[in-house]
């Protein structure tokens, strides 16, 4: 299945999720008007989330995102792990036809 969502949490920038999924995330693209430093961080996050079961709870997903950011000594500007997770949940609840 395919899904897409745009989310903007209060005080954050827009995050867009384009996803292919079954019972797990098969392919994921994260875009929006936020910033990540270094720039390659978004690719690392996408790779870390691919293969993850959708049955994981939000805390487990947050831990994956936080670990990638921390291990790269990186920074997400204008977006949080919660914003990404909220957009993923929304994208997997609405299918693209």
CORLINZI-V543980 format. One record per run of one state. SS is the DSSP state (@ for helix, = for strand, . for the rest). FROM is the first residue (numbers start at 1). TO is the last residue. If there is no record, write none. Layout:
SS FROM TO
SS FROM TO
This chain:
. 1 1
= 2 7
. 8 14
= 15 21
. 22 23
= 24 32
. 33 34
= 35 37
. 38 40
@ 41 49
. 50 52
= 53 53
. 54 57
@ 58 71
. 72 74
= 75 77
. 78 80
@ 81 93
. 94 94
= 95 95
. 96 97
